Amino acid sequence: MYGGYFSDPVGLFCWYAACWALFTVALLALRRVPARSVAWLIAAGAVAVAVTGLVGPPRTSTDSYRYAWDGRVQSAGISPYDHTPQDPALARLRDPWLFPAGAACDGPDLAAIPYTGDTPHCTRINRPAVQTIYPPVAEAYFLAVDRLSPTGARHKPLQIGAGLLSLGVTGATLLTLRRRGSDLRKAAYWAWCPAVPIEAVNNAHVDVLGALLAVTGLGLVSARAVSRRAAGGLLIGAAIATKLMPAVVLPGALSGVRRVRDAAAVLLPAAAFAVLAYLPYVLLSHGSVFGYLGGYVQEEGYDDPSAGSRYSLLRLVLPDSWAFPVLVLIVAGVSLYVMWRGDPQRPWSGALVVTGWAFVLLTPGYSWYALLLVALVALDGRWEWLGIALAGAAVYVLGAKFGYQAALSNVAYGAAATLVLVMSRVRRHAPAQGDEDPPTSSRPTTPGT
């Protein structure tokens, strides 16, 4: 956390930009690699990239400390939704790592908690006065990591677990592309992307688990067999029960579906898993299992567009009060287009379009949200959508420097949206070789706009 995020955000973002420049050079060089060597090179590169995220503690986020705490609380037989981290009822579970005291409380990444006596107490956990926000599959993952971790391991098990999950995304992408006879080079869009070692591995964001479940589910949904489509729906439901955001891939999963039973084969398992996953926590908890979700929506300004930089591109041309309704209409329109015109054998293509435009319109302030989008790019091949991931990094890292003004969000996400629109037009007139699969059905593929 002291590597420039607080002291020199501009300098830190320059390092980010340098990583993205190297990423671009590596992708260009990969085009010259013989096809027989591509898979092994991508896999080796994925391992090397993931390892770089393990060299230090979380650099730009404290979310993984909440993960560690939630896992510890569950190991003690207590629901993570019932108590806040600063609740004295859980004081027996505290340790000096997550809950420092005295001089160790000096630091911008530490939050003060109530204490008695003269020695101040604090915690590495952000928002210690509120309950957890994470859905049940994420909580089950935190519990598993805690149970498997040796005593005193601190942040490293979560980073290692996230690193393995990131490699799982690479493997799932390569398998799906190979099964379709597609260009395996696309997998490098995830495997070598700078967002992966930073957000998935170093910061250990659980979004990587959601991304793995979502892309694996979409790979199964692309099959014709009802059983495989149902299994895909089940995995998508698990992704939604990990982090609610993967719900945006559902329109893509329904690409080209015309029969109710085909839609039900995906939707029913997804809904059933998402609902049933909450059941153990409902039985264990004394309060709401949605935790701080409502408060988080308010805090981030999603319920009040005038309060922050959410919906900033829409607010350039619309009154604040219109931003959310217009966003809903646009995303609904894109979703309907994808479901009607999308290719059922390439559901990730439609999922990428819906996810990408949802990001552009929401203008989120957290860079790790884009991990799902990066994974979809690796399946689909339209690299221009990666600009949204870079835009998210710019908004997150540089936000404090520019006072979290909407102008920064407008420039970053506006540039990313422009790149997508320009490349969509270019592809319509001269499709880029190697970026798209050969046609597999008479149904037109989903365009980028």
Buried (B, 14 or more C-beta within 10 A) or exposed (E): BEBBBBEEBEEBBEBBBEBBEEBEEBBEEBEEBEEEEBBEBBBEBBBEBBEBBBEEBBBBBBBBBBBBBBBBBBBEEBBBBBBBBBBEEBEEBBEEBBBBBEEBBEEEBBBEBEBEEEEBBBBBBBBBEBBBBBBBBBBBBBBBBBEEBEEEBBBBBBBBBBBEBBBBBBBBBBBBBEEBEBBBBBBBBBBBBBBBBBBBBBBBBBBBBBBBBBBBBBBBBBBEEEEBBBBBBBBBBBBBBBBBBBBBBBBBBBBBBEEEEBBBBBBBBBBEBBEEBBEBBEEBBEEEBBBBBEBBEEBBBBEBBEEBBBBBBBBEEBEEEBBBEBBEEBBEEBBEBBBBBBBBBBBBBBBBBBBBBBBBBBBBBBBBBBBBBBBBBBBBBBBBBBBBBBBBBBBBBBBEBBEBEBEBBBBBBBBBBEBBBEBBEEBEEEEEEEBBBEEBEEBEBBBBB
